[in-house]
Amino acid sequence: MKTLAADGGVSAERALNTAIINADITRSFEEYLALVDQYYAEDVEVSTETSPEPVVGRDRLKSILFGFLGPFHMIAEIGGLWVTLRGASIPSDSIDEQHSEWTLELIGVTGRRLTSTWCARRIWKQSRVVSEYHYAHSQEGEALSFDDLWIAAPRDPDMVKPS
């Protein structure tokens, strides 16, 4: 029998995943940082199968996300990058451990497409993420370049004339 406290992780997982999907990187990156404050424990540990050391602490996690999401927001908003994020729950036998599968699709103004997929395992305690692990990363498509953005700079510096 599930208890309300035990079900908190399942409900919080659903709420967090929905909030991540509904956030719009072209509008703002602050929404994502607010989710860290709302759902992650102060001493959360986040790691990946490719990283030897986990990121420890909510403030450290927010700092890393800021360094990534700030520029990503600018590229999406100004550069015309089309961003789609999809997530799906993966059934789990444990109420405290939840898994999800994610797909991030980036499409440049040239139509070039990059799709990245990964899975996440979150361990919940009292409706807070205490551990998150990313695994099964894969990528399809070529890396996007400045040519795939509206802000592409001229290749020849002599073509840039002062105004």
C-alpha positions in Angstrom: 0.0 0.0 0.0 1.3 3.4 -0.9 1.3 6.1 1.7 0.9 9.8 1.0 4.6 10.5 2.0 5.8 7.6 -0.2 3.7 8.8 -3.2 5.3 12.3 -2.8 8.3 11.3 -4.9 6.1 10.0 -7.7 3.9 13.0 -7.7 6.9 15.4 -7.4 8.6 13.6 -10.3 5.6 14.1 -12.5 5.3 17.7 -11.5 9.0 18.4 -12.1 9.1 16.7 -15.5 6.0 18.6 -16.6 7.5 21.9 -15.5 10.8 21.1 -17.3 8.9 20.3 -20.5 6.6 23.4 -20.2 9.5 25.8 -19.5 10.5 27.7 -22.7 14.2 28.4 -23.2 13.4 31.1 -25.8 11.5 33.0 -23.2 13.8 32.6 -20.2 16.3 30.4 -18.5 15.4 31.5 -15.0 12.4 29.1 -15.0 14.8 26.2 -15.0 16.9 27.6 -12.1 13.7 28.1 -10.1 12.9 24.4 -10.5 16.2 23.5 -8.9 15.2 25.6 -5.8 11.7 24.1 -5.8 12.5 20.4 -6.3 16.2 19.7 -5.4 17.6 19.1 -1.9 20.2 21.5 -0.6 22.9 18.7 -0.7 21.7 17.0 -4.0 24.3 15.0 -5.9 24.1 15.0 -9.7 26.3 12.8 -11.9 26.6 11.2 -15.3 28.0 8.0 -16.6 30.7 10.1 -18.3 31.7 12.3 -15.4 34.0 11.0 -12.7 32.9 13.4 -10.0 29.4 14.3 -9.0 28.2 17.9 -8.7 27.3 18.3 -5.1 24.9 21.0 -3.8 22.0 22.9 -5.1 24.0 26.2 -5.5 26.8 24.4 -7.5 24.2 22.8 -9.7 22.5 26.2 -10.3 25.9 27.7 -11.2 26.6 25.0 -13.8 23.1 25.3 -15.2 23.4 29.1 -15.4 26.7 28.8 -17.3 25.0 26.6 -19.9 21.4 27.9 -20.0 22.3 31.6 -20.2 24.1 31.3 -23.5 21.6 28.6 -24.7 18.7 31.0 -24.1 20.5 33.8 -26.1 21.1 31.5 -29.0 17.5 30.2 -29.0 15.9 33.7 -28.6 18.1 35.7 -30.9 19.7 33.1 -33.2 16.4 31.5 -34.3 17.3 28.0 -33.0 14.2 25.8 -32.7 14.3 23.9 -29.4 12.0 20.9 -28.5 12.3 19.0 -25.3 10.3 15.8 -24.7 10.3 13.6 -21.6 8.6 10.3 -20.7 8.5 8.4 -17.5 10.0 4.9 -17.4 8.1 2.6 -15.0 10.0 1.8 -11.8 9.5 -0.8 -9.1 10.6 1.7 -6.4 8.6 4.7 -5.3 11.7 6.6 -4.2 13.6 6.0 -7.4 12.1 7.3 -10.6 13.5 7.1 -14.2 12.7 9.2 -17.2 13.8 9.3 -20.8 14.5 12.7 -22.5 14.9 13.9 -26.1 16.3 17.4 -26.9 15.9 18.4 -30.6 17.7 21.4 -32.0 16.9 22.7 -35.5 18.9 25.5 -37.0 17.6 28.1 -39.5 19.2 26.0 -42.2 17.1 23.0 -41.3 20.1 21.1 -39.9 19.0 19.0 -36.9 20.7 17.7 -33.8 18.9 15.2 -31.5 20.3 14.2 -28.2 18.7 11.6 -26.0 19.4 10.4 -22.4 17.8 8.9 -19.4 17.7 10.3 -15.8 17.4 8.4 -12.6 16.2 10.5 -9.6 16.1 9.4 -6.0 13.6 11.3 -4.0 13.3 11.9 -0.3 10.4 13.9 1.2 9.5 15.3 -2.3 13.1 16.5 -2.9 15.6 15.1 -5.4 18.6 13.9 -3.3 20.4 12.2 -6.3 20.2 12.5 -10.0 22.1 10.3 -12.5 22.2 10.8 -16.3 22.9 7.8 -18.4 22.4 6.2 -21.9 23.4 9.4 -23.8 23.2 9.3 -27.5 23.3 11.9 -30.3 22.1 11.9 -33.8 23.0 14.5 -36.4 25.9 16.9 -37.0 26.8 19.6 -34.5 25.2 22.9 -35.3 27.3 25.9 -36.3 27.0 29.6 -36.6 25.7 29.1 -40.1 22.6 27.5 -38.5 21.8 30.7 -36.7 20.4 34.1 -37.7 23.4 35.7 -36.1 26.0 34.1 -38.3 29.0 36.4 -38.7 30.5 37.1 -42.1 33.4 34.8 -42.9 35.6 37.6 -44.3 36.4 40.3 -41.6 37.0 42.8 -44.5 33.3 42.6 -45.3 32.4 44.1 -41.9 32.3 47.9 -42.3 32.0 50.3 -39.4 28.8 52.3 -39.3 
